[in-house]
């Protein structure tokens, strides 16, 4: 089938380092452009769950993760093309520093999509040296199209004059504008990062103020002109995932305790034949009716441990579901919910569903962070032994040693076993990304459908 091409406006907002102000600039640009009446399609480079919810809060559109390592280039290009097709502009928020992350870096993504990069530079406590910094980003990779620079935390008119003079004298990138140091905008944080969009961490007044500040200090017309210079992107071929003949109802935990889901995971399940039914382990007394499977995503069960523990009816319903061998997949926070309980930092114990004979203990520091490739060593909900999937791990808790009699479903690249099988329940700390292996979503639905027969 011949693919047609569409001219898609797109731009990547990258930073010199984590904390340079990418999120503030990205949200401000999205808000300012939307205030002009434009349809802005947001994306996030990398595996982050939180920033996409903030993008949605600002733009009113679901934000998608674009990660070359977790899903591969074909899926990334299709995802970008499919969701940007009707938008006036696509804005991708980068990850860490522009070149950090190798294959999953902002720079790699920009080159894969043929998009220009706007570099956010934190210029606090910096003057003429900024030229060396920008020039280094320009020259490190000649194939990267570093089109513009936005200066963050500019202290005064004189400071701005020094910065612009030295950049113009030594660098090719255009200066698109700046944000003053006294810009009053911040987002509250949890231990896992910024507050989620659904927690409403940004007031309308604060967001409007940021949009106005961006419009006053950043050349939006030039930004749009640079975005239009992106090349055409092929419209994706039709999905190879065929929906089942009849829809299968899948219960998906969605509340403040369970809120970490890749939107493409949910979309792939739907395209494979799922009818996703939201329920709340925090407040619902029973599981949804007529469901054939359960998906417990990650989130913040530790912040809501007391309320989860007090909902005894739901804990028993989940435990009974698993004991009867019905399909249940849980990752990270959802996995913690399936343990005997969570031990908080103050040593208080909060009982959970008790599917796995271990406890989860919260730590002050991070327990694990990084990409993972999992090869199935046994048949699972996602396919036969040998099925390969990719994902990401990020958590501040650890479990007791899992008893040896509990089967390990995954072999990770370092040889460790993860993904714990008990009855027809699969759980672990790893957040799987179905985009790398869309057939896994289809297999999950088929396994759930067998429960309806």
C-alpha positions in Angstrom: 0.0 0.0 0.0 1.4 3.4 -1.0 1.8 5.8 1.8 0.8 9.4 1.4 2.7 12.2 3.2 1.6 15.1 5.2 3.4 18.3 6.0 3.4 18.3 9.8 4.6 21.2 11.8 6.7 20.0 14.7 9.5 21.1 17.0 11.4 19.6 19.9 12.0 21.6 23.0 15.3 20.3 24.4 17.5 21.5 27.4 21.1 21.8 28.2 20.5 19.6 31.3 17.8 18.4 33.6 16.3 21.4 35.4 17.1 23.9 32.7 13.4 24.8 32.4 12.2 22.6 29.6 8.8 21.8 31.2 8.1 25.5 32.1 9.0 26.6 28.6 7.1 23.8 26.9 3.9 24.4 28.9 4.2 28.1 28.4 4.5 27.7 24.6 1.6 25.2 24.5 -0.6 27.6 26.6 0.4 30.7 24.5 -0.2 29.0 21.2 -3.5 27.5 22.3 -4.5 31.0 23.5 -4.1 32.0 19.9 -6.6 29.4 18.9 -4.1 26.9 17.6 -4.5 23.1 18.0 -1.4 21.9 19.8 -0.5 18.2 19.8 1.8 17.4 22.7 4.4 14.6 23.0 7.0 13.6 25.5 10.4 12.2 24.6 11.2 9.2 26.8 9.3 7.1 29.3 8.0 9.8 31.7 4.4 9.4 32.9 3.9 12.8 34.6 4.8 15.4 32.0 2.3 14.1 29.5 -0.5 14.7 32.0 0.6 18.3 32.4 0.6 18.6 28.6 -3.0 17.3 28.5 -4.0 19.8 31.2 -2.7 22.7 29.1 -3.7 21.6 25.5 -6.8 19.5 26.1 -5.2 16.7 24.0 -3.7 13.4 25.1 0.1 13.5 25.1 2.0 10.5 23.8 5.4 9.2 24.7 8.0 8.9 21.9 10.9 6.6 22.8 13.1 5.1 20.1 14.5 2.4 22.3 11.3 1.3 24.0 9.2 1.1 20.8 11.5 1.3 17.8 11.6 3.9 15.0 8.6 2.6 12.9 6.2 2.9 15.8 7.6 6.3 16.9 7.1 7.7 13.4 3.6 6.2 13.0 2.6 7.5 16.4 3.9 11.0 15.7 2.2 11.1 12.2 -1.1 9.7 13.4 -1.6 12.0 16.3 -0.2 15.2 14.7 -2.1 14.9 11.4 -4.9 17.3 12.3 -2.9 19.6 14.7 -1.6 23.1 13.8 1.7 22.3 15.5 3.2 19.3 17.4 5.4 20.2 20.4 7.7 17.5 21.8 9.2 18.1 25.2 12.6 16.6 25.5 14.2 14.5 28.2 17.2 15.5 30.4 19.9 17.2 28.4 19.6 17.3 24.6 22.1 14.5 24.0 21.5 12.5 27.2 20.1 9.0 26.8 21.9 7.8 23.6 19.2 6.2 21.4 16.4 7.6 23.5 17.8 11.2 23.6 16.0 14.3 22.5 18.6 14.7 19.8 18.1 11.2 18.4 14.3 11.7 18.3 14.6 15.0 16.6 16.8 13.5 13.9 14.5 10.4 13.5 11.5 12.7 12.9 13.4 15.3 10.9 12.4 18.1 13.3 14.3 21.2 14.4 15.3 21.7 18.0 14.9 24.7 20.2 17.4 24.6 23.1 16.4 25.9 26.5 19.4 27.4 28.3 19.4 28.2 32.0 21.5 31.4 32.1 21.3 32.1 35.8 24.9 33.0 36.9 26.1 33.0 33.3 27.0 35.8 30.8 29.4 35.6 27.9 30.2 31.9 28.6 26.8 31.1 27.3 28.2 31.3 23.7 30.6 28.4 24.4 27.7 26.3 25.7 25.4 27.0 22.8 28.2 26.5 20.2 29.1 23.2 21.8 25.5 22.0 21.3 25.6 23.2 17.7 28.8 21.4 16.8 28.6 18.2 18.7 26.4 16.6 16.1 26.3 18.3 12.7 23.2 16.3 11.7 21.1 17.9 14.5 19.2 20.9 13.3 19.6 23.3 16.3 17.3 26.1 15.0 16.8 28.3 18.0 17.6 29.1 21.6 15.3 30.3 24.5 17.1 31.8 27.4 15.6 31.0 30.8 16.0 32.9 34.1 17.3 36.2 32.6 18.1 38.6 35.4 17.9 42.1 33.8 18.0 44.0 30.5 21.7 44.3 30.8 22.0 40.6 31.4 20.0 39.9 28.3 22.1 42.3 26.3 25.3 40.4 27.3 23.8 37.1 26.5 22.3 38.0 23.1 25.5 39.8 22.0 27.8 36.9 22.7 25.4 34.3 21.1 24.9 36.4 18.0 28.7 36.9 17.7 29.6 33.2 17.9 26.6 31.0 17.2 24.3 30.1 14.3 21.1 29.4 16.3 18.5 32.2 16.5 17.6 33.7 19.8 13.8 33.2 19.9 13.3 34.9 23.3 13.7 34.5 27.0 11.9 34.1 30.3 12.7 36.5 33.1 14.2 35.1 36.3 11.2 36.4 38.3 8.7 34.4 36.2 6.3 33.2 38.9 5.6 29.6 37.9 6.3 26.3 39.6 4.7 22.9 39.9 4.6 21.0 43.2 6.6 17.8 43.4 6.2 14.3 44.8 9.2 11.9 45.4 8.6 10.6 41.9 8.6 14.0 40.2 6.1 16.7 39.5 2.4 16.5 40.4 0.2 14.8 37.8 -2.1 17.0 35.6 -5.2 15.4 37.2 -4.1 16.7 40.6 -4.6 20.2 39.1 -1.2 21.5 40.2 -1.4 24.6 38.0 -4.2 27.2 38.5 -5.9 28.8 35.5 -4.6 32.1 36.7 -1.0 30.9 36.9 -1.2 29.2 33.5 -2.6 32.3 31.9 0.1 34.4 33.4 2.8 32.0 32.0 1.1 32.1 28.6 1.2 35.9 28.6 4.8 36.0 29.7 5.8 33.6 26.9 3.8 35.7 24.4 5.5 38.9 25.6 9.1 37.6 25.6 9.3 34.8 22.9 8.8 35.2 19.2 5.9 32.8 18.6 5.7 33.7 14.9 9.3 32.7 14.3 8.8 29.5 16.3 5.9 28.6 14.1 7.9 29.4 11.0 10.8 27.2 12.1 8.3 24.4 12.8 6.9 24.6 9.3 10.3 23.8 8.0 10.1 20.2 9.2 9.9 17.7 6.4 6.9 15.5 5.5 6.3 12.5 7.5 4.6 9.3 6.1 1.1 8.6 7.2 1.2 5.3 9.1 0.1 2.1 7.4 -3.0 0.5 8.8 -2.5 -1.4 12.0 -1.6 -5.0 11.8 -3.5 -5.5 15.0 -7.0 -6.8 14.1 -9.8 -6.3 16.7 -11.4 -9.4 18.0 -14.9 -10.2 16.8 -16.4 -9.2 20.1 -15.2 -6.6 22.6 -13.6 -7.9 25.8 -14.2 -5.8 29.0 -10.9 -5.1 30.8 -10.9 -3.4 34.2 -8.3 -0.6 34.4 -7.5 0.9 37.8 -7.7 4.7 37.3 -7.5 6.9 40.4 -4.9 9.0 42.2 -3.2 5.9 43.5 -3.0 4.2 40.0 -2.4 6.7 37.3 0.8 5.7 35.4 -0.3 4.4 32.0 1.3 4.8 28.6 -1.6 6.1 26.4 -0.3 3.9 23.5 -0.7 0.8 25.7 -4.3 1.6 26.3 -4.9 2.4 22.6 -3.2 -0.8 21.5 -5.4 -2.8 23.9 -8.5 -1.0 22.5 -7.5 -1.7 18.9 -6.9 -5.3 19.8 -10.5 -5.6 21.0 -10.7 -4.3 24.5 -13.4 -2.2 26.1 -11.5 -0.5 28.9 -13.6 0.0 32.0 -12.1 2.3 34.7 -12.5 1.4 38.4 -11.0 2.7 41.6 -9.2 0.5 44.2 -9.4 3.6 46.4 -13.1 4.1 46.5 -15.0 1.3 44.7 -16.4 -1.5 46.8 -16.4 -4.0 43.9 -14.9 -4.7 40.6 -16.8 -3.7 37.4 -19.2 -6.3 36.2 -18.6 -8.6 33.2 -14.9 -8.0 33.0 -12.5 -10.6 31.7 -9.2 -9.1 32.8 -7.6 -6.5 35.0 -4.8 -4.0 34.4 -3.3 -2.5 37.5 -0.9 0.3 36.4 1.7 2.2 38.5 1.2 5.3 40.4 1.3 6.3 44.1 -0.1 3.6 46.2 2.3 4.6 49.0 0.7 8.0 49.2 -2.8 6.5 49.5 -1.8 3.3 51.4 -4.1 3.9 54.4 -7.2 4.4 52.2 -6.3 1.4 50.0 -5.9 -0.7 53.2 -9.2 0.5 54.5 -11.0 -0.6 51.4 -11.2 -4.2 52.5 -13.9 -5.2 50.0 -11.8 -4.2 47.0 -8.7 -5.9 48.4 -10.6 -9.1 48.9 -12.2 -8.8 45.4 -8.7 -8.5 43.8 -7.3 -11.4 45.9 -10.2 -13.6 45.0 -9.9 -12.7 41.3 -6.3 -13.9 41.3 -7.0 -17.0 43.3 -9.6 -18.1 40.7 -7.0 -17.9 38.0 -8.4 -14.9 36.1 -6.1 -12.7 34.0 -4.5 -10.0 36.1 -1.5 -7.8 35.0 0.1 -5.4 37.5 3.2 -3.2 37.2 5.1 -1.2 39.8 2.5 0.5 42.0 -0.1 -2.0 40.9 2.4 -4.8 41.8 2.9 -3.2 45.3 -0.8 -3.3 45.8 -0.7 -7.1 45.2 1.8 -7.7 48.0 0.9 -8.5 51.6 1.3 -4.8 52.3 3.3 -1.6 52.1 5.7 -0.6 54.9 5.8 3.2 54.9 8.8 5.4 55.8 7.5 5.7 59.3 7.4 1.9 59.6 3.6 1.7 59.6 2.3 -1.4 57.9 -0.7 -1.0 55.5 -2.2 -4.4 54.4 -2.8 -4.8 50.6 -4.4 -7.5 48.5 -2.0 -10.3 49.5 -1.6 -12.0 46.2 2.2 -12.2 46.5 3.7 -13.5 49.8 6.1 -10.5 50.2 5.9 -7.0 51.6 6.9 -3.7 49.8 9.0 -1.3 51.9 9.4 2.3 51.0 12.9 3.8 50.9 14.1 7.4 51.2 16.2 7.0 48.1 15.5 5.6 44.6 15.7 1.8 44.4 15.9 1.4 40.6 15.8 3.4 37.4 16.4 2.5 33.8 15.4 0.8 30.6 14.8 -3.0 30.6 14.4 -5.6 27.9 12.4 -8.7 29.1 12.4 -12.0 27.4 9.6 -14.3 28.5 10.9 -17.5 30.0 7.4 -19.0 30.3 4.1 -18.5 28.7 2.4 -15.3 30.0 -0.6 -13.2 29.4 1.5 -11.5 26.7 2.6 -14.5 24.7 4.6 -17.7 24.7 8.1 -18.2 26.1 10.6 -16.3 24.0 8.3 -13.2 23.6 10.5 -10.1 23.9 9.2 -6.8 25.4 10.7 -3.6 26.5 9.9 -1.1 29.2 11.2 1.1 32.0 11.7 0.8 35.8 11.5 3.6 38.3 10.6 3.1 42.0 11.4 4.0 45.5 10.4 0.8 47.1 11.7 -2.7 47.3 10.2 -6.1 48.1 11.2 -8.9 50.4 13.0 -11.8 48.6 10.4 -13.5 46.5 10.0 -17.2 47.4 11.7 -19.5 44.9 8.5 -21.4 44.2 7.0 -18.2 42.6 7.8 -18.5 38.9 9.9 -15.7 37.3 8.4 -14.9 33.9 11.0 -12.6 32.5 14.8 -12.8 32.0 16.2 -9.3 31.9 19.3 -8.4 29.9 21.5 -8.7 33.0 20.3 -12.2 33.6 18.1 -11.4 36.5 14.6 -12.8 36.8 11.6 -10.6 37.2 7.9 -10.6 36.4 6.3 -12.9 39.0 3.7 -15.5 38.0 1.1 -16.8 40.4 -2.1 -18.4 39.2 -2.9 -16.3 36.1 -1.5 -13.1 37.7 1.6 -11.5 36.2 3.2 -8.7 38.3 6.5 -6.9 38.7 8.2 -3.5 38.9 8.7 -3.2 35.2 6.4 -0.9 33.2 6.1 -2.6 29.9 5.6 -0.6 26.7 3.4 -2.5 24.2 4.6 -0.4 21.2 7.8 -2.5 20.9 5.6 -5.6 20.5 2.0 -4.7 19.6 1.2 -8.4 19.2 1.5 -8.7 23.0 -1.6 -6.5 23.4 -3.5 -8.8 21.1 -2.3 -11.9 23.0 -3.4 -10.3 26.3 -6.9 -9.7 24.9 -7.1 -13.3 23.5 -6.1 -14.7 26.9 -8.8 -12.6 28.6 -11.4 -13.6 26.0 -10.8 -17.2 26.8 -12.2 -16.5 30.2 -15.5 -15.5 28.6 -15.9 -18.9 26.8 
